[in-house]
Amino acid sequence: MTEQSPGPAERRAPRNEHGFPGPQDQPEPRPLTTDAAEELPSDVVEVAARSQWQIFRRKFFRHKLAMGSLIFLLLVVVAAFNAERIAPYAFDEINVTRANTPPTFADLHFFGTDQLGRDYFSRVLFGTQTSLRVAGVVALVSTLIGTLVGAVAGYYRGWIDSILMRITDLVIIVPAIAVLLLAAAFFGQGDPLRIAIILALLLWTSLARIVRGVFLSLREKEYVQAARAAGAGDLRIMFRHMLPNTIGPIVVNMTLVLAAAIIIEATLSFLGIGVNPPTPALGVLINDGRSSMQTLWWLTIMPGIALVLIALSINFVGDGLRDALDPTQQER
């Protein structure tokens, strides 16, 4: 009698005591080869391979208007803070033989000269430096104050929140011009640093409200509750666990304050209660050319154009940062 070969059922591996196939019957996981990765959607592979910083950078670089504004703004900042090397003339150098010269490439008078023959391109460079210094101090100090007030109010809530928000409301309704007039009467006027500190004490309120709202929502998150249960102190929870999640709104608001500070400083200097001559500032330069606007138009137009372009560039950069830092914003 011939011996029959075992059938398919007999060749199967024995099952375990529960009746399930043994380990040898389980299919081995297939490694993710290049061909298998190509079968996945491209956006899934790209997102999985990119970090948060790479996602932010990719979104921001795709914002062409923000990138162009950032490049222009960097060039302006470098030129302004190197005005001593770049400017063809000193900001107070007088040459009456070239007085009232319109914008020309001759003798490097790109923005023309004023009634005393002072080169206005050089004066705009030095004035931009002063305005950027004031705006930078305002943005930094107001961001620190607004972040601290908003974080404390949003984290502790209760009577602390009520007191801090009433103080915020009080600062909002205080007119900046009246405060600057009083400060000029008591402390003197014309010092850029003093003007920057006063403006910073008036422009932190919007950020405080934003940070407070974010902290009110974050304090109920699971990771905050876990940190509190683990014994972390209030300061550690606030500034180590919660504050990093508010970086996006803080950075965007800082750019808005920076642009607003440049405009406000120029306005105050134009009205005569900001930076005073001989310190160059964009508002001072516009005010100097106001009396001769009909004939020497470049004395107001050139610093005015510089002021508008700088403010617009900062706002466009802020828009790009807002879109890049927003996790709900879809890439285009």
Buried (B, 14 or more C-beta within 10 A) or exposed (E): EEEEEEEEEEEEEEEEEEEEEEEEEEEEEEEEEEEEEEEEEEEEEEEEEEEEEEBBEEBBEBBEEBBBBBEBBEEBBEBBBEBEEEBEBBBEBBBEEBBBBEBEEEEEBBBBBBBEBBBBBBBBBBBBBBBBBBBBBBBBBBBEBBBBBBBBBBBBBEEEBEEBBEBBEEBEEEEBEEBBBEBBEEEEBBBBEBBBBBBBBBBBBBBBBBBBBBBBEBBEEEEBEEBBEEEBEEEBBBEEBBBEBBEBBBBBBBBBBBBBBBBBBBBBBBEBBBBBBEBBBBBBBBBBBEEBEEEBBBBBBBBBEBBEBBBBBBBBBBBBBBBBBEEEEEEE
